[in-house]
Amino acid sequence: MTIESDPSYPAHWEADVVLRDGGTARIRPITTEDAGRLVSFYEQVSDESKYYRFFAPYPRLSDRDVHRFTHHDHVDRVGLAATIGGEFIGTVRYDRIGPDGRPASAPADEAEVAFLVQDAHQGRGVASTLLEHIGAVARERGIRRFAAEVLPANTKMIKVFTDAGYQQKRSFEDGSVHLTLDLEPTAESLAVQRAREQRAEARSVQRLLAPGSVAVVGVSRSGAGVGAAALRNLRDSGFRGHLYAVNEAITRDLLDGVRAYPAVGAIGAPVDLAVIAVPADRVPEAVAACGEHGVQGLVVLSAGYGESGPAGLARQRELVRQVRSYGMRLIGPNAYGVINTAPEVELNASLTPAPMPTRGRIGLFTQSGAIGIALLSALLRRGEGLSSFVSAGNRADVSGNDILQYWYDDEATDVALLYLETLGNPRKFTRLARRTAAVKPVVVAKGGRHSPAGHVVPDTRLPEATVSALLRQAGVIRVDTVTELVDVGLLLAAQPLPAGPRIAILGNSESLGILTYDACLTQGLRPLPPLDLTTAAAPADFRAALTDALRSGDCDAVVVTAIPWVGEDAPADDLAGALREAVAEYPGKPVAVVHVELGELALALSAVRGAPHPAPHSAPHPAPSRSWGPAADPAPPVPAGPLSAAGDSIPSYPAAERAVKAVAEAVRYGQWRRATADDDGRVPEYEDIDEARTADRLAGLLAEVDPGAVLTLTDPDARELLAGYGIRVLPTLPAPSADAAVRAAGVLGYPVALKTTAPHLRHRADLGGVRLDLTNEAELRRSYEELADTLGKPAELQPVVQAMVARGVDTVVRSVIDPAAGAVLSFGLAGVASELLGDTAHRLVPATDRDAAGLIRSIRTAPLLFGWRGSDPVDTPALEELLLRLSRLVDDHPEVIGVSLEPVVVAAEGVSVLSATVRVAHPPARGDLGPRTLPSY
């Protein structure tokens, strides 16, 4: 069924979902064309399940039943089906009912709901997923409650309702359990939904990274080509499971020492993962064979998809549809592959030649194969291993969001490194990154501002600095280059988090120590005077100095600098051993080493770890110092989740700036972690917010607006809409003539302001379009004449009169929907200087009270709000409340796509919004707050 064949068909209800076991299914409305599928589905349901559904033996559906269950108006009667391979595995329907329990239409807001899940698919979370989607559909159609009758013995279905997190009532009537669910989302229902989402998506990735059997499809008999390379890498890296080669022209049992078959279907055993390396035009055939054989996931190495142009992009979209129709997940196409170094798996389903990377604590995700190669090589050169690696190519299905879900509770991964060219679903990414960053570091290097070929996601309009700020709000460590990605990842994987910004510097070169000191100042750290050990220092001297620094209470981290000895042959191993001994004795602080022309030292310091370890400003150049004050008890390590403490590997860097940059990122991340642990903030509730009335008002405003069109509200409509969220905009009265201006001032009361509202003069006080503090009629008439003489006729200027407010600081508050970042709240001071310097701060919506406080303090001109040069501080709590109210409005109502409050005068007491522009449009069909669904790109 399509919109073309049935205009009432709600195509936006269609969704691909991940089930509890990691497999996928498609949810869609049931249509009149589904009669045969429904009958077939019902025949495969057990008699017990049928009894639970109909409260009586019901061996088969009558023609009347089939007609009833396949004919819906998509308003009062709705049916959804979960399908795999086009066949039903579960159904749900609701029928709107009135107070008497009989069929009804709107405005009745209750519906009776019933489920049926095929026995073979029970326990996979089908019913709970269907409940999420049918609940969203019901809310869209004005239904606020579900009623359900369930037999007491049907404990599985009772659990589906009781575990959903909705407010509910439960009673026992006439031998059945009567349940009533309030469909308004609650904090509990949202938490339940997201916990299920995390488990399901993590499980789907785990099935790809830990298969019990792998088949490589497209292995050439000559041993050449991508398929043969992938097979060799799997074999030579010691994959622990069963390995198969597939070549349709095979004539022998073995291919490159691996059992070979002419087709996947000929393999007489289950296949968990298939690596596909055939030309793009043959991939659909391979996918179908894998789907029919029950393969759980695919890695498609084949190119010729979105990166090759429009035809390839269409081929890519069809590939995703085909893969998901069989309940599988896909890495790729155009992928480099996946690696899992777990000793029980040892999977190298990639183009990385054996031996694969050693076991480590870093998880690595890239979209680019070339960048993946560079990162793997860099980590290998510096002695670091990996827990897992995914290079997703065009990222048509599995994305960085899925990998974050997996890493979140993966005990083998302590640090998450991601190279992203696009953010995909940015709102979900920041949500997942924030949660993951609360337990382990998330480091992101983001590629260019524009989407590469093959990645069908919108480009952001935000400046790079703004994107970085939004990522940092979520606790993400944003770096600019892949080199920095490795630098920061090495430090976080090997060392504990610093407790603060105080940095001790020691080494055998005064000049290198001063360079390190300057680099610390540049990064906003608090370096102590460098300790110069002189060029005569021996490894024992380094150890003694490092021990003193680590046990001192005066520093939070240590940077060791080293240059080659002159005329002596001091082995690098000796110095590395000395440093390790000091760190092992006092493991509570991070240590980084800067080496100049000491490559042997870098090698000696990098010891690949095979298992986790116990968690263990502007100033003149300082004079060299020999100590850091009295010794203190060893500081306990800063809590860092599963981060392994320093013990057998100390990160080293060939330049002071790189080492200090890594330390600075660790310091900032540690500060964020501690602040988040103490107070993650909350989205406050305000009793005077009228969410329902605002929703009704928006529906009325958009009733005549075409989909895709944007409506800019009139000033009265904008004021009314904002008032629903407690945001009062000071009224203005039109002044088409001097007499009208005088009458307006009489209504408002003197003193008044006279302002032009013509688009080219709006908010441009610098052009003379605003006259303030007019205290009487004479001043008002004189100002009116001056405006007309200087700027144009009143019809062009569109003057208005507004009452004066208390003096304060003029600010600008905005919220916009960015195509890549989602809803963004912005704040800055009004005026050309702030615009010229780009002094605007941003936070993601919904903003917490902690976000709002940080937002107004993060602009460079923030001191003007807090009594700069003896001025009176303004009412920042009132400003924070305004920001939070606007955030709530935009978050509660996705129809509001843009709000500009300019200027907002923040006085010593209170704030005054003098002007508002509001833009609205029909919202996207589904958002991050809707039911779980996979992106369709």
Residue pairs with C-beta under 8 A, 6 or more apart in sequence:
1 9
1 29
1 31
1 32
1 33
2 9
2 11
3 9
3 11
6 31
8 73
8 74
9 29
9 31
9 74
10 29
10 74
10 137
12 925
12 926
13 27
13 28
13 29
13 80
13 133
13 137
14 26
14 27
14 28
14 29
15 26
15 27
15 28
15 133
15 926
15 931
15 933
15 934
16 24
16 25
16 26
16 27
16 324
16 933
16 934
16 936
17 24
17 25
17 26
17 27
17 82
17 129
17 133
17 931
17 932
17 933
17 934
18 24
18 197
18 200
18 201
18 203
18 204
18 329
18 932
18 934
19 25
19 124
19 125
19 126
19 129
19 200
20 123
20 124
20 125
20 196
20 199
20 200
20 203
21 124
21 125
21 200
21 203
22 200
22 201
22 203
22 204
22 205
22 206
22 207
22 296
22 329
23 84
23 124
23 204
23 296
23 327
23 328
24 84
24 204
24 324
24 327
24 328
24 329
24 934
25 82
25 83
25 84
25 89
25 126
25 129
25 327
26 82
26 83
26 84
26 324
26 325
27 80
27 81
27 82
27 83
27 129
27 130
27 133
28 80
28 81
28 83
29 72
29 74
29 78
29 79
29 80
29 81
30 38
30 69
30 70
30 72
30 79
30 80
30 81
30 91
30 93
31 70
31 72
32 70
32 71
33 70
34 70
34 81
34 88
35 66
35 67
35 70
37 81
37 83
37 86
37 87
37 88
38 61
38 66
38 69
38 70
38 88
38 91
39 61
39 66
40 87
40 88
41 87
41 88
41 89
41 91
41 118
42 50
42 60
42 61
42 116
43 60
44 118
44 119
44 120
45 116
45 118
45 119
46 119
47 57
47 59
49 116
49 117
49 119
49 122
50 57
50 58
50 59
50 116
51 57
51 58
51 151
52 150
52 151
52 153
52 154
52 157
53 114
53 115
53 116
55 149
55 151
55 176
61 69
69 79
69 91
69 93
70 79
71 77
72 78
72 79
72 93
75 96
75 105
75 106
75 141
76 95
76 96
76 103
76 104
76 105
76 106
76 141
77 93
77 94
77 95
77 96
78 93
78 94
78 134
78 137
78 138
78 141
79 91
79 92
79 93
80 91
80 92
80 93
80 130
80 133
80 134
80 137
81 88
81 90
81 91
82 88
82 89
82 90
82 91
82 117
82 126
82 129
82 130
83 89
83 325
84 325
84 326
84 327
85 291
85 325
85 326
85 327
86 325
88 118
89 117
89 118
89 120
89 121
89 126
90 115
90 116
90 117
90 118
90 121
90 126
90 127
90 130
91 115
91 116
91 117
91 130
92 113
92 114
92 115
92 116
92 127
92 130
92 131
92 133
92 134
93 113
93 114
93 134
94 111
94 112
94 113
94 114
94 134
94 137
94 138
94 143
94 146
95 103
95 111
95 112
96 103
96 104
96 105
96 106
96 108
96 110
96 111
96 141
96 143
97 103
97 104
97 108
97 110
97 111
97 112
97 147
98 104
98 108
98 110
99 108
99 110
101 112
106 141
106 142
107 142
109 142
109 143
109 144
109 145
110 143
110 144
110 145
110 146
110 147
111 138
111 143
111 145
111 146
111 147
112 146
112 147
112 148
112 149
113 131
113 134
113 146
113 147
113 148
114 148
115 127
115 130
115 131
115 157
115 160
117 126
117 127
122 156
125 196
125 200
127 156
127 157
127 160
128 160
128 163
128 164
128 196
129 196
129 931
129 932
131 160
131 161
131 164
132 164
132 193
132 931
132 932
133 931
135 146
135 166
135 181
135 183
135 931
136 926
136 930
136 931
138 144
138 146
138 183
139 183
139 184
143 183
144 182
144 183
144 184
145 180
145 181
145 182
145 183
146 179
146 180
146 181
146 183
147 178
147 179
147 180
147 181
148 161
148 178
148 179
148 180
148 181
149 176
149 177
149 178
149 179
150 157
150 158
150 161
150 176
150 177
150 179
151 175
151 176
151 177
152 158
152 172
152 175
152 176
152 177
158 177
158 179
161 168
161 179
161 181
162 168
162 170
162 179
163 192
164 181
164 189
164 192
165 186
165 188
165 189
165 190
165 191
165 192
165 193
166 181
166 182
166 183
166 184
166 185
166 186
166 188
166 189
167 181
167 182
167 184
167 186
168 179
168 180
168 181
168 182
169 179
169 180
170 177
170 178
170 179
170 180
171 177
171 178
172 178
185 929
190 929
193 931
193 932
196 932
197 405
197 932
198 405
198 408
198 409
200 932
201 401
201 402
201 405
201 406
202 405
202 406
202 408
202 409
202 410
204 297
204 329
204 398
204 402
205 329
205 390
205 398
205 402
205 403
205 405
205 406
206 406
207 272
207 273
207 296
207 297
207 329
208 273
208 296
208 297
208 299
208 329
208 331
208 338
208 398
209 338
209 340
209 345
209 347
209 388
209 390
209 406
210 340
210 342
210 344
210 345
210 347
211 241
211 272
211 273
211 296
211 297
211 345
211 347
212 241
212 242
212 270
212 272
213 241
213 242
213 243
213 244
213 269
213 270
213 271
213 272
213 273
214 234
214 239
214 241
214 242
214 243
214 244
214 271
214 272
214 273
214 274
214 275
214 347
214 349
215 243
215 244
215 245
215 246
215 264
215 267
215 271
215 273
215 274
215 275
215 290
215 295
216 227
216 230
216 231
216 234
216 243
216 244
216 245
216 246
216 274
216 275
216 277
217 227
217 246
217 264
217 274
217 275
217 276
217 277
217 278
217 286
217 289
217 290
218 225
218 226
218 227
218 246
218 247
218 276
218 277
218 278
218 286
218 302
219 225
219 227
219 228
219 230
219 231
219 245
219 246
219 247
219 255
219 256
219 260
219 277
220 227
220 228
220 247
221 247
221 249
221 250
221 255
222 228
223 256
225 277
226 277
226 301
226 302
226 351
227 275
227 277
227 278
227 301
228 256
229 351
229 353
230 275
230 277
230 301
230 337
230 349
230 350
230 351
231 243
231 245
231 255
231 256
231 258
232 256
232 353
232 354
233 348
233 349
233 350
233 351
233 352
233 353
233 354
233 356
234 243
234 275
234 347
234 348
234 349
235 243
235 256
235 257
235 258
235 354
236 348
236 353
236 354
236 355
237 346
237 347
237 348
237 354
237 355
237 356
238 346
239 345
239 346
239 347
239 348
240 344
240 345
240 346
241 272
241 345
241 347
242 269
243 258
243 259
244 258
244 259
244 260
244 261
244 267
244 271
245 255
245 256
245 258
245 259
245 260
245 261
246 260
246 261
246 262
246 263
246 264
246 267
247 255
247 260
247 262
248 262
248 263
249 262
250 260
250 261
250 262
252 260
253 259
253 260
254 260
261 267
263 289
264 271
264 274
264 286
264 289
264 290
264 293
264 295
265 289
265 292
265 293
267 293
270 294
271 290
271 293
271 294
271 295
272 295
272 296
272 297
273 295
273 296
273 297
273 298
273 299
273 349
274 286
274 290
274 295
274 297
274 298
274 299
275 298
275 299
275 301
275 337
275 349
276 283
276 286
276 287
276 290
276 298
276 299
276 300
276 301
276 302
277 301
277 302
278 286
278 302
279 302
279 304
280 302
280 303
280 304
280 305
280 312
280 315
280 333
281 304
283 300
283 302
283 319
283 333
284 318
284 319
284 322
287 298
287 319
287 322
287 323
287 326
288 322
288 326
290 298
290 326
290 328
291 322
291 323
291 325
291 326
291 327
291 328
292 326
295 326
295 328
296 328
296 329
297 328
297 329
297 330
297 331
298 323
298 328
298 329
298 330
298 331
298 332
299 330
299 331
299 332
299 335
299 337
299 338
299 349
300 319
300 330
300 331
300 332
300 333
300 334
300 335
300 393
301 332
301 333
301 334
301 335
301 336
301 337
301 351
302 332
302 333
302 334
303 333
303 334
304 312
304 315
304 333
304 334
305 312
305 313
305 315
305 316
305 319
305 333
305 334
305 394
305 396
305 454
306 312
306 313
306 316
306 333
306 334
306 394
306 396
306 453
306 454
306 455
306 456
307 334
307 394
307 452
307 453
307 454
308 453
308 454
309 453
312 454
313 454
313 456
316 333
316 394
316 396
316 454
317 396
317 456
317 937
319 330
319 333
319 396
320 330
320 396
320 397
320 936
320 937
323 329
323 330
323 397
324 330
324 397
324 934
329 397
329 398
330 396
330 397
330 398
331 337
331 338
331 390
331 392
331 393
331 397
331 398
332 392
332 393
332 394
332 396
333 393
333 394
333 396
334 369
334 393
334 394
334 454
335 369
335 391
335 392
335 393
335 394
336 350
336 351
336 352
336 366
336 369
336 372
336 373
336 391
336 393
337 348
337 349
337 350
337 351
337 352
337 391
338 347
338 349
338 350
338 388
338 389
338 390
338 391
339 347
339 348
339 349
339 350
339 352
339 356
339 357
339 386
339 388
339 389
339 390
340 346
340 347
340 387
340 388
340 389
341 356
341 357
341 358
341 359
341 360
341 385
341 386
341 387
341 388
342 359
342 387
342 412
343 359
346 356
348 354
348 356
350 356
350 389
350 391
351 369
352 373
352 376
357 376
357 379
357 380
357 385
357 386
357 389
358 385
358 386
358 608
358 610
359 385
359 386
359 387
359 608
359 609
359 610
359 611
360 379
360 384
360 385
360 386
360 387
360 493
360 608
360 609
361 385
361 387
361 412
361 413
361 414
361 415
361 493
361 609
361 612
361 644
362 379
362 384
362 385
362 386
362 387
362 413
362 414
362 415
362 416
362 417
362 489
362 493
363 386
363 387
363 388
363 389
363 403
363 407
363 410
363 413
363 415
363 416
363 417
364 372
364 375
364 376
364 379
364 386
364 388
364 389
364 390
364 417
364 418
365 389
365 390
365 391
365 392
365 400
365 403
365 416
365 417
365 418
365 419
365 420
366 372
366 375
366 390
366 391
366 392
366 418
366 419
367 391
367 392
367 393
367 394
367 395
367 400
367 419
367 420
367 421
367 422
367 447
367 452
367 455
368 391
368 419
368 421
368 447
368 452
369 391
369 393
371 419
371 447
371 482
372 389
372 391
372 419
374 482
375 417
375 419
375 482
375 485
375 486
376 386
376 389
378 482
378 483
378 486
379 385
379 386
379 486
379 489
379 490
382 486
382 490
382 602
382 606
382 651
382 652
383 603
383 605
383 606
383 607
383 608
383 649
384 486
384 489
384 490
384 493
384 494
384 606
384 608
384 649
385 608
385 609
385 610
387 410
387 412
387 413
387 414
388 406
388 407
388 410
388 412
388 413
390 398
390 403
392 398
392 399
392 400
393 454
394 454
394 455
395 422
395 424
395 455
396 454
396 937
397 934
399 424
399 425
399 935
400 418
400 420
400 423
400 424
400 429
401 424
401 425
401 428
401 429
401 432
403 416
403 418
404 416
404 418
404 429
404 432
404 433
404 436
404 442
405 432
407 413
407 416
407 436
407 440
408 432
408 435
408 436
408 439
411 612
411 642
413 440
414 440
414 441
414 492
414 493
414 612
414 641
414 642
414 643
414 644
415 440
415 441
415 443
415 489
415 492
415 493
415 643
416 436
416 440
416 441
416 442
416 443
417 443
417 485
417 486
417 489
418 442
418 443
418 444
418 445
419 444
419 445
419 446
419 447
419 482
419 485
420 444
420 445
420 446
420 447
421 446
421 447
421 448
421 451
421 452
421 455
422 447
422 451
422 452
422 455
422 457
422 820
423 429
423 446
423 457
423 460
423 820
423 821
424 457
424 935
424 937
425 928
425 935
426 460
426 818
426 820
426 821
426 822
427 821
427 822
427 823
427 844
427 927
427 928
428 928
430 470
430 471
430 473
430 474
430 476
430 822
430 844
431 474
431 928
433 442
433 444
433 471
433 474
433 475
433 476
434 473
434 474
434 475
434 476
436 442
437 474
437 475
437 476
437 669
437 672
437 673
438 475
438 673
438 676
438 677
438 680
439 641
439 642
440 640
440 641
440 642
440 643
441 477
441 492
441 643
441 669
442 475
442 476
442 477
443 476
443 477
443 479
443 485
443 488
443 489
443 492
443 665
444 471
444 476
444 477
444 478
444 479
444 485
445 478
445 479
445 480
445 481
445 482
445 484
445 485
446 467
446 471
446 478
449 459
449 460
449 464
450 459
451 457
451 458
451 459
456 937
457 820
457 937
458 819
458 820
459 819
459 820
460 467
460 818
460 819
460 820
460 821
461 818
461 819
461 820
462 470
462 818
462 820
462 821
462 824
462 842
463 838
465 838
466 824
466 840
466 842
467 478
467 821
468 478
469 841
469 842
469 858
470 821
470 824
470 842
470 843
470 844
471 478
472 478
472 668
472 672
473 843
473 844
473 851
473 854
474 844
475 669
475 672
475 673
475 676
477 488
477 665
477 668
477 669
479 485
479 487
479 488
479 665
483 658
484 658
484 661
484 662
487 651
487 653
487 658
487 659
487 661
487 662
488 661
488 662
488 665
488 666
490 651
490 662
491 590
491 592
491 651
491 662
491 663
491 665
491 666
492 643
492 666
492 669
493 643
493 644
494 609
494 644
494 646
494 649
494 650
494 651
495 590
495 591
495 592
495 645
495 646
495 650
495 651
495 666
496 587
496 588
496 589
496 590
496 615
496 616
496 637
496 638
496 640
496 643
496 645
496 646
497 590
497 637
497 638
497 639
497 640
497 643
497 666
497 669
497 670
497 673
498 556
498 557
498 589
498 590
498 638
498 663
498 666
498 667
498 670
499 556
499 589
499 635
499 638
499 670
500 526
500 556
500 667
500 670
500 671
501 524
501 525
501 526
501 556
501 667
502 525
502 526
502 527
502 528
502 554
502 555
502 556
502 557
503 520
503 525
503 526
503 527
503 528
503 555
503 556
503 557
503 558
503 559
503 660
503 663
504 527
504 528
504 531
504 549
504 552
504 554
504 555
504 557
504 558
504 559
504 628
505 513
505 516
505 517
505 520
505 527
505 528
505 529
505 530
505 531
505 558
505 559
505 561
506 513
506 530
506 531
506 533
506 542
506 545
506 546
506 549
506 558
506 559
506 560
506 561
507 513
507 516
507 530
507 531
507 532
507 533
507 560
507 561
507 562
507 563
507 594
508 532
508 533
508 534
508 535
508 536
508 537
508 542
508 561
508 562
508 563
508 565
509 532
509 535
509 561
509 562
509 563
509 596
510 530
510 532
510 624
512 561
512 563
512 594
512 596
512 656
513 530
513 531
513 532
513 561
513 624
514 530
514 621
515 656
515 657
516 527
516 530
516 559
516 561
516 594
516 656
516 659
516 660
517 527
517 529
517 530
517 621
517 622
518 621
519 656
519 657
519 659
519 660
519 661
520 526
520 527
520 559
520 660
520 663
520 664
521 527
521 617
521 618
521 619
522 657
522 660
523 660
523 661
523 663
523 664
524 617
524 664
525 660
525 663
525 664
525 667
526 617
528 554
528 555
528 625
528 628
529 622
529 623
529 624
529 625
530 561
530 622
530 624
530 625
531 545
531 549
531 624
531 625
531 626
531 627
531 628
532 624
533 541
533 542
533 545
535 563
535 565
535 566
538 570
539 570
539 574
539 575
539 577
539 578
540 578
542 560
542 562
542 575
542 578
542 579
542 582
543 578
543 579
543 581
543 582
546 558
546 560
546 578
546 579
546 582
546 583
546 591
547 582
547 585
547 586
548 627
548 628
548 631
549 555
549 558
549 589
549 628
550 558
550 582
550 583
550 585
550 586
550 588
550 589
550 591
550 634
551 586
551 631
551 632
551 633
551 634
552 628
552 629
552 630
552 631
552 632
553 629
553 630
553 631
553 632
553 633
553 635
554 628
554 629
554 632
555 589
555 628
556 589
556 635
556 667
557 589
557 590
557 591
557 592
557 663
557 666
557 667
558 589
558 590
558 591
558 592
559 591
559 592
559 593
559 594
559 656
559 659
559 660
559 663
560 579
560 591
560 592
560 593
560 594
561 593
561 594
561 595
561 596
561 656
562 575
562 593
562 594
562 595
562 596
562 598
562 601
563 595
563 596
563 597
563 598
564 596
564 597
564 598
571 600
572 598
572 600
572 601
572 603
572 604
573 600
573 604
575 601
575 604
576 601
576 604
576 605
576 650
577 604
579 591
579 593
579 605
579 650
580 605
580 647
580 648
580 650
583 591
583 646
583 647
583 650
584 646
584 647
586 634
587 616
587 634
587 637
587 645
587 646
587 647
588 616
588 634
588 635
588 636
588 637
589 635
590 646
590 663
590 666
591 646
591 650
592 650
592 651
592 652
592 653
592 659
592 660
592 662
592 663
593 601
593 602
593 605
593 650
593 651
593 652
593 653
593 659
594 652
594 653
594 654
594 655
594 656
594 659
595 601
595 602
595 652
595 653
595 654
596 654
601 652
602 652
602 654
605 649
605 650
605 651
605 652
606 649
606 651
606 652
607 648
607 649
608 649
609 644
609 647
609 648
609 649
612 642
612 644
613 644
613 645
613 647
613 648
614 645
615 637
615 639
615 640
615 642
615 643
615 644
615 645
616 637
616 645
616 646
616 647
637 645
638 670
638 673
638 674
639 673
639 677
640 670
640 673
651 659
651 662
652 659
653 659
653 662
675 850
679 850
680 848
680 850
681 848
681 849
681 850
681 851
682 848
682 849
682 850
683 846
683 847
683 848
683 849
683 884
683 887
683 888
683 891
684 849
684 884
686 725
686 726
686 885
686 888
688 726
689 724
689 725
689 726
689 885
689 888
690 724
690 725
691 724
691 892
691 893
693 724
694 721
694 724
694 725
694 889
694 892
694 893
695 892
695 893
697 720
697 721
697 724
698 721
698 893
698 895
698 896
698 920
701 711
701 713
701 717
701 721
701 920
702 711
702 895
702 920
702 921
702 922
705 711
705 920
705 921
705 922
707 922
708 921
708 922
709 921
710 897
710 919
710 920
710 921
711 919
711 920
711 921
712 917
712 918
712 919
713 721
713 917
713 918
713 919
713 920
715 729
715 732
715 916
717 918
718 729
718 916
718 917
718 918
719 729
719 731
719 916
721 896
721 918
722 728
722 729
722 889
722 899
722 913
722 916
722 918
723 729
724 889
725 885
725 886
725 888
725 889
726 885
727 882
727 885
727 886
727 889
727 901
727 913
727 916
728 913
729 901
729 913
729 914
729 915
729 916
730 802
730 803
730 805
730 912
730 913
730 914
731 748
731 802
732 755
732 757
732 800
732 801
732 802
732 915
733 744
733 747
733 748
733 800
733 801
733 802
734 740
734 744
734 798
734 799
734 800
735 741
735 744
735 754
735 784
735 794
735 799
735 800
735 801
736 794
736 795
736 799
737 794
738 780
738 781
738 784
738 785
741 754
741 780
741 781
741 784
741 799
741 801
742 777
742 780
742 781
744 752
744 800
744 801
745 752
745 774
745 777
745 780
745 801
748 801
748 802
748 803
749 803
750 774
750 775
750 776
751 773
751 774
751 775
751 803
751 804
752 774
752 780
752 801
752 802
752 803
752 804
753 770
753 771
753 772
753 773
753 774
753 801
753 802
753 803
753 804
754 770
754 771
754 774
754 780
754 783
754 784
754 787
754 799
754 800
754 801
755 769
755 770
755 771
755 799
755 800
755 801
755 802
756 762
756 769
756 770
756 787
756 791
756 797
756 798
756 799
756 800
757 797
757 798
757 799
757 800
758 769
758 792
758 796
758 797
758 798
761 767
761 769
761 791
761 797
762 769
762 915
763 830
763 902
763 903
763 915
766 832
767 791
768 787
768 790
768 791
769 787
769 791
769 797
771 783
771 786
771 787
772 804
773 804
774 780
774 783
780 801
784 799
787 797
787 799
788 794
788 797
791 797
802 914
805 905
805 907
805 912
805 914
806 905
806 907
806 908
806 909
806 910
806 912
807 905
807 907
808 874
808 905
808 906
808 907
808 908
808 911
808 912
809 829
809 864
809 865
809 874
809 905
809 906
810 829
810 830
810 831
810 903
810 904
810 905
811 827
811 828
811 829
811 830
811 879
811 903
811 904
811 905
811 906
812 826
812 827
812 828
812 829
812 830
812 834
812 840
812 900
812 901
812 902
812 903
812 904
813 825
813 826
813 827
813 882
813 883
813 886
813 900
813 901
813 902
813 904
814 825
814 826
814 827
814 898
814 899
814 900
814 901
814 902
815 823
815 824
815 825
815 826
815 845
815 886
815 887
815 889
815 890
815 896
815 898
815 899
816 823
816 824
816 826
816 897
816 898
816 899
817 823
817 824
817 890
817 894
817 897
817 898
818 824
821 844
822 844
822 845
822 928
823 844
823 845
823 890
823 891
823 894
824 842
824 843
824 844
824 845
825 842
825 843
825 844
825 845
825 847
825 851
825 855
825 883
825 886
825 887
825 890
826 840
826 841
826 842
827 840
827 841
827 842
827 855
827 856
827 859
827 883
828 834
828 839
828 840
828 841
828 859
828 861
829 839
829 859
829 861
829 864
830 902
830 903
830 904
833 839
833 861
834 840
834 859
834 861
837 860
839 859
839 860
839 861
840 859
841 855
841 856
841 858
841 859
842 855
843 851
843 852
843 854
843 855
843 887
844 851
845 887
845 890
845 891
846 887
846 888
846 891
847 855
847 883
847 884
847 887
849 880
849 884
852 880
852 881
852 883
852 884
852 887
853 876
853 880
855 883
856 862
856 865
856 876
856 879
856 880
856 883
864 871
865 873
865 874
865 876
865 879
865 906
866 873
866 874
866 876
867 873
872 908
873 908
874 906
874 907
874 908
875 906
875 907
875 908
875 909
875 910
875 911
876 906
878 906
878 909
878 910
878 911
879 904
879 906
879 911
882 901
882 904
882 911
882 913
886 899
886 901
889 896
889 899
890 896
890 899
893 923
894 923
894 924
894 927
895 920
895 921
895 922
895 923
896 918
896 919
896 920
897 919
897 920
897 921
898 917
898 918
898 919
899 916
899 917
899 918
899 919
900 916
900 917
901 913
901 915
901 916
902 914
902 915
902 917
903 914
903 915
904 911
904 912
904 913
904 914
905 911
905 912
905 914
926 933
